[in-house]
């Protein structure tokens, strides 16, 4: 079989294709023939060693992928040959709170999905939603589950703001509308506005043109602010996100990085004062557990939700997928098809 390995860091040239034997599943493992994989921002962070969890040298990249079970170990009870499955981002996080003892991740400390076959423990595998194909399913383990987890406390009638139009933000729009919320979106390009509205966004603001966007959010919500901000911009946008958040609201912080490149230093008072005065919760969200993943998949089936795929690359052009994501301004997900 063929598999990519991250043999050196700092450059896409360090991702190299190898020919190797198809792995053999142990007693509680399943062997999955990968049909499609997808790439996330975290995969770029891992490549450039800016990810919080150090990756092992030689790891098979990518946490996200979907495929068919082609062999099972003798003690496997959860799956059988022919099942359509995905791997769980945190291979050992079944439920409850995350801890350092279960922090191992596919495509980082454990071999991931950028290969023709993968061996996974049966407890780190979930069924593909019945309404999705392999390419669509491959987009779910990281971006979709992150969005789903961020929206845990959202109720019908709430207002939600998401920053950007990448994979997580698109899933936020779809899941928030599924829950009956009003959705506000920030984008950097006017040509994306109608596309985002077609996905369900109620209001879309160009943050490059409207630099005081938090004031506009307050105007659109009659001074109340939004109940939840899904904060993908990091320290670039968090100060304005706080200004746009309602009393007792929440900010789901997905990254501490500077995504937009606009801010070098943030005054701590601009963060702490509104947090305290308006009783806002700043809650980091880091993907989710296997049971949350399975709950999300049931909702995807029930509501017949379909992920947005912007572009698909062949397995042989996997490095081009990295380059495309690095160029920025992606709307939705990038998929690598194995066949």
N, C-alpha and C positions, 0 to 999 in steps of 0.2 A: 504494500500500500504506500501511498504518498502522504506526507505530513509536513507542514511548515513548523520550523522551530526558531525561537528567538535566541540566536547564538551569540549576538552581541547587542549592546544597547546604544541608543543615541541616533541611529539611522535606520531607515527602512531597509537598507542593504543588509542589515543584520538579521533580517527575517529570511531564512533559507529553506528551500524545499529538499526534503530527504526521501529516499526510498528505504522502506523498512518492512519487517514482517508484521502481518496483522496480529494484534495482541490477542491473547487467550483470556477469557473471563475466568476469574476465580469463583469460589462457591457462591458468593452473594453479588456477583457482578453481572451486568448485561453488556453485550457487545452491540454497538450501534453503528450502522452504516449511515454516515452523515449525508444528508441530502442538501442542506443549506446552512450557512452560518451568517451572522451579521456582526458589524463592527460598531464599537462605542467609543466615546471620547476617552474612557478609562483605558482603552487599549493603546491609545496614543500616549497617555501619561505613563503607562507601564513601559512602553518602548523607550521613552526619554527619561525614565527613572525619576519622574516627579509624582508618582503614585505613592500613597502612604504606606502600602504594604510592598516590600521588596519582592520582585519576581525572581524565580530561580532561573539561572542561565540554562538555555536549551529547552525551555518550556514550550509546549504547543500553545500558540496564542488563541485568544477569543473565548469569552465566557458563554457566548450565545450561539446556539445551534440546534437543529432538529433533524431527526432521522428515524430509521426503522430498526427495531430490535431484530438482529439476525442470529443471535445465540445467547443463551442464559446459563449461568452457573447452576450447579446441582441443588443449591438451597434457595434459589430465587422463588419468591411467592407472589410478588407484586406485578410482575410483567411476564409476557410470553412472546415467543417469536412472532413477528408480524405487527406488534404494537408500534404506534407512532409516538415518539417521545422527544422530550427536551431535557437538557441537564439543568439542575438548579445552580444558580450563581454561587451561593455558599453551599458547598457540597454537603456539609454536616449540620447545617442549621435547619432543624425540623420545625421548631415552634418556640415561642417564648422570646426572651431577650437574647440578643447576640452577645457573645463573649469571646475573649481572645483564644479560648480553647477550641472554638469552632469557626475561626476566621478564614480558614483555607478557602481559596477561590479558584474556580476553573480559569485557565488562561493566565494565571499568575503564580501561585504556589503549587497548583495542580495542572496537569496537561488539559488543554482546552479543546476547542471544537474545529480548529482550522486543519482538519485532517479528513482522510477518506473514511476512517473508522475511529471510534473512541470506546474505551472500556470505562464504565461508570458503575459505582455501587448502586444497587437497586433503590436504596433510600435517598439517593441524590437525583432521582429521575422522576419526571411527571409526564402525564399524558398530554398530547397535543389536543387542543380544543377541536371538536368534531367539525366545526364550520371553517377551519383554516387549513390551507395547504402548508407544505414544509417551509417555503420561503417566508410566508407570513408568520408562521410559528417561530421561526428562527429569530425574530425581532423581539420576542417577549421577555426573556429571562432577566435582562438588566433594565432597559428603558421602561418597558411597560410596568414591571413590578415596582420600580422606583416611583413612577407616577401613581400607581394604585396605592402604595403605602403612604405617599404624601397626602392623599385625599381621604385618609381614614376617618377624619372627623367631619367631613363635608356632608351637609344635609340639603334636601331640596329647598330652593329659595336662597341659599347662600351665594355669595359672590366670590369668585376665584380669579386670581391674577397669575399668569405664568409668563416667564421671561424668555423670549426667543421662540424659535420654530423648529428646533431639532427634535430628535426622537422622543425625549421625555416630554417636551412641551406639547407635541402633537397628541401623545397619549393622555396628557392632562386634560386637553380640550375634550377628547372623546369620552373619557371616564367621567369628567365633571358634568358634561351634558347628560350622560347616562344617569347621574344622580340627581338631575334636576336643578343644577346650579347655573348661575349666570357667569359667563367666562369673558375675562379681559386678557388680551395678549399684547406683548411688546414685540416689535419686529424692527429690523433695520432697513427694510426694503418695501417700497410701496407696492411693487408687483406681487408681493405675497399676501397683501391684505385681503383680497377677494378669495384667495385659496383658503386662507385661515377661516374666513367667515363661512365658506362652504363646508368646512369640517365641523362647524358649530360655534365658533367664537362670536360673541355678541358685539364686542368692541375691540378693534385692533388699532394700536397706536404705534407710529414710527418714532422710536426714541431718539433717532438722530435729528429729526426735524423738531420734535416736541421734547426738548431736553428737560423740561419741568413736568414730566409725565405724571408724577404723583399728584400734582394739583389737578390735572385733568381727571384722574381716577376719582378723586374726591368729588369733583363737580358731577361726574357721571353717576356717582352713588349718593348724590344729594348730601354730601358731607359725611356720610357714614363710614366710607372706606370698605375694603374687601375683607371677608372673613378669613381668607387664606391666600398667602402668596407662596407659590412654588418657585423658590429662589434659585435659579440656575446661573445667575450672573455673578454670584459670589460678592466680594467686597466692592465690586464696581457699582452694584445697584442696591445693596442692602439698606443703605441710609434712606433712599427714596422709597424703597419697599416698606420700611417702617412707617413712613409718613402716609402711605396709602393704605395701611392696615387698620381695621376697625378696632374699637375698644374691645379687649378680650379676645382679639383674633390671634392668628398663628402664622408664623413664617416657617415653611419647610425648607431648611437649608440643605442644598444638595452638593455644594462645592464651596471650599474656602478660597478657591483660586480667583485670579483676576481674569474673567472671561472676556470682557469687552475692551480691556486695556485702557480704560479712561481714568482710573484712580490709582494713585500710588500709595497714599496714606489716608486712613479713615480716622477721624476724630472719635475717640471712644465715647465722648459725651453725646455725639450724634446717634450712637447706637443705644447706649444704656439709658439715656433719659426717656425716650419714648417707650422703651421696653417697660420701664418702671411705671411711668405716669399712666400709660394706657393698658397696663397689664397684658402685654403681648407675649406670647410664648414663641421662643426661637428654638425650633426642634430639628436637629439634624435627622435626615432620613437616608438610610444606606440599603437600598434594594429591599429585600424582605426574605422571610422564611419560606420553606417548602409549602407549609400549609396555607400561607397567604397566597402563594403562587397558584395553588390548586383552587382556592376560592376565587381568585381573579379569573382563572380560566373558565370556571362555571359561569361567571357573569358575562364573559366574552361570548360563550355559546348562547346563553339565554337572549342576549341583546343583538346577536349576529354582528358583533363589532369586527371590523377588518383593519389591520394596521396599514399605514401609509408607507409604501416603499418608493423612494425617489429613484434609485438606480440599482441595477444588478450587474455584478462582475462575475466572470468565470473563475473557477478555482485557480487556473493558471495565472490569472491577473490579480491575485489577492493583494499584492503590494500596491497595485493601482487603486484599490479601494482605500487603503491607508492614505494615499496621496490625495484622493478626492475628498476625504473627510477633513484632512489637514487644510485644504484650501478654504474651508468654511462655507457658511451660508447654506447648509444642507437643510432641507425641509422633509422631515420624516426620517426613514431609515435607509441604510445602505446594506445590501445583501450580497453574499458570495455564494453562488450556486455551484454545487459539486458536479452536477450532470448537465 
